[in-house]
Amino acid sequence: MTRLSATNLKVRFGDRTVLDGITVVFDSHQVTAVVGANGAGKSTLLTALAGLRKPDGGQVHLEDADIHGLAPRVRAQRVGFLPQIPEVAWPVDARTLVGLGRTPYIGGRGLSQADDEIVARALSTTGVDAFADRNVLTLSGGERGRVLIARALAGEPEWLLADEPLTGLDPGYQLDVASLFRRMTQDGCGVIVTLHDLHMAMRMADRVLVLGEGRVLADGSPEAALSPDVLARAYGVEARFWDGNAGRVIEIVGRRA
């Protein structure tokens, strides 16, 4: 088990404080969903945890190492990051794009047979092997999103940090990706995802972190963290819960008076 932690993390954009002294510890073998209203700092937290944004205060540690003290290649091997709005600028085939996930390991050399096998497994695991030879610019947004998840998997990271990874996916593929993330945690990987869909957070996460006002408003099991009181504070809405066939369901009743 490995740990990824933030201590007194502060991030500002100009005069606005987005994250204001957040301290949190993430354990591997868990899917953690980070939720909160627009502008709550979900993406900012993820980029800081990945070492892609240096905070204005506080520290991020991967085990005992400061994330910013790690060589970029080592950090890329250990922490995979999937951005919210992934851009693909080159007309390459999907297999080649997924192969880029091996870059932190291969340096300037080409892919070995072992690398090719890892890429093939990532393509198969995400269900995109059927169009592995297609130009990624001809794929739909959802197909491209799954290819980029495959690229992250090809890096075999200890941690996967994914910013809104379900956006643009059909409901069936959302469930497939959620199941994939859970399988990754069973293999020892830590997964942290940002989500807007509270139902998916309830369904797929072992733990939910609710952000608001620059701070952590709640942190715990989905049932505990997504309580009506927390949702009222985080989103300004009234919510109630009922038990459906697939588990507990959140119903947003309306705006909080």
N, C-alpha and C positions, 0 to 999 in steps of 0.2 A: 504494500500500500504506500502511495506517495501523497504528499500534501502540497497544495498550492494555497498561498495565503496572502492576504493584504492587511497591512497594519497602518492605521490612521491615514488612510489613502485620501488625498485631496487632489482634485483636478478642477482647474478654472478655464473658462473660455472668456477671455477679456475680463470684464468686471463681474461675470456670472460664475458662481461656484456651482459646479455640476455635481461633484462628489465631495462631501464635507466630513472627512475624518472617518471613513468606513474601515472597520476591522472585521475580517471574516476569514474563516479557514475552510477550505474545500478538501474533502477526502476522495480519493479514487474509489472505484467500485460503486459510484453513485451517478445518477443523472440529476443534475441540479438545474432547475429552471429559474431564470431571472426575469421577473415581470415588473411592470409599473407603467404609468401613463407615459404618453409621448413627452420626451424631454427629461425623463426621470434619471437618465444616466446609464441605461442598460448597456448600450453599445460602448460608451466610454469606459465603463467598468471592464468590459470584455477586452478591449484593446489594451488597457493598462495591465490586466492580468497576463495577457499574451506577451508583454514586453514591447508592444508596438507604439506605446505612448508613454513617455516619461512623466510621472506625476509631478504636481507642483509641491507635494508634500507626502510623507509616508513612504512605505516600501512594499514591494511585492517579492515574495520568496517562493521558490520551487525547492521544497525541502529546506535545506539550510543555505541555499545559494540565492543571492540577490539576482532576480531575473535579468536585470540590466548589466550584471557583471558577467553573464554567460556570453561566450562567443556566439555571434549570430547563427552560425552553422549548428552549434550544439543546441541552442534554443529552438531552432527550427526542427531538429530531430525529436525534441522532447515535447514540444507544444505545437499542435496543429491549429491553425486559425482559419475559419471560414467566414468571410465578410458578408455583411448584409446585402450589399448590392455588388455581386461579383461581376467583374468585367472581363471579357475575353477579347483581346485585341487582334489575335492572329488566326488566320483561317487554317487551323491544324485539325487533324482528326482527333476524336475523343480519346483514343488509346494514347496518342502522343501527349495530350494534355494531362491525362492521369499519370503518365510516366514522369511528369515534372515533379510529382510528389516525392520522387526518389532523389531529387537534386541535392538535398543536404547530405546524402550519403555517398554520392558518386563523384562529386566535384566536377571535373572537366571530362571524365571518361564517359563512355556510352553505357547503356544498361547491360548488365550481365544477365545470364540465364536466370539466376535467382531473382534479380530485379524484375525481369519479365514475368516471372511466376507471381510475384507480389502484385504487380499491376493487373494481371489477369484475374487474380482473386478479388481485388478491389472492384474491378468492373463487374464481376459476377455477383459479388455481395450486394452491390447497389442496383443490380438489375439493368445495367446499361450496356452489357456486352453485346446485345443485339444490334446496337448502332455504334460500336466501337470504332468502325472505320469511316464514319460520317464526319464531315466538316462540322465542327461545333457551332459555327455561325449559322448553320442551317437548322439547328435544333430548336425546339420550343424552349421557353424560359424554364419550365419545369424539368425538361430533359437535361438542359444545361446545368441546372442546379444539382441534379443527381450526379452528373459527371464531376462536378467540383467537389461534391462530398467524397466521391471515389478518389479524387486526387488527394484529398486530406487523409483518407484511409491508407493510401499507398505509402504515406510517410511513416506509418506505424507509430504514431505519437503516444506518449504516456498520457497526454491530456488532449482532448479535442474541445476547442472553444468555437461555438457556432452561433453566429448572429442571425436570428430569424431564419433558420434553415428550412422551415416548412413553407415559407412564402412561395406561392406560385405552383405548389404541388397539388395534384388532385387528392381528394380525401383518402383514397386507397394507398397512394404513395406516401402520404403523411403518416399513415399507420405503419407502413413498411419502414420508413426512416426512424420512427419512434422505436420500433422493435429492434432495428439495427443498433441504435444507440444503447439500448438496454443490453444487448448481447455484448457490445464492446465493454461495458462495465463489468460484465461477468468474466471477461478475459483480463481484467485488471486496469482498464483505461478509465480515467476520470472524464466525464462529459459535462460541460456547462453550456447551456443554450439560453438565448434570450427568446422570449415568446410574447406575442400579443394575445394569442388564443388561450384563455384561461381554462377552457375545457381540456385542451391538449396538455396544459401544464398539470392539471389534476390527474390526467390519465397516464402520462409518460414519466413524470418526475418522481424521484424518491424524496426530493427536497425542493422547496420553493423559497426563493429569496425575493422579497417585495421591496422595491426601491421607491422612494418619494422624498421630496424636500431635501435631496442631497444625502439622504441617510437610509439605513436599513429600517424599514417599518415593521417587517416580520421576517422570520427565518425559522423554518421547521418543516414538518410534514405538509403535504398539500392541503389536507383538511384543516390543519391548525393555522397555516400561514394565510390561506385564502378565506378567512372568516369574514362575515358581513361587516364587522367593525373595521377590519383592515381594508377591505375593498372600498368602504365609504371614505376612508382617509386617503387611500392611494388614487382612487378614480373619481370620487365625488358621486358615487352611485349607491343605490339601495339594491341589495342582492339577497336572495334566499336560496336554499338548497333543497333538493329532493333526490331520492334514490331512483335511478333508472336501471335498465337492464345491464348497462355496461359500467355501473358504478355511480358515484355521486355526481350530480349535475348542478352546475351553477346557473341560476336564472337571474338576469339583470332586470329588475322591476322598473327602474327609472332613475332619474336624477335625484340625488339627495336634496331634501328640502332645506 
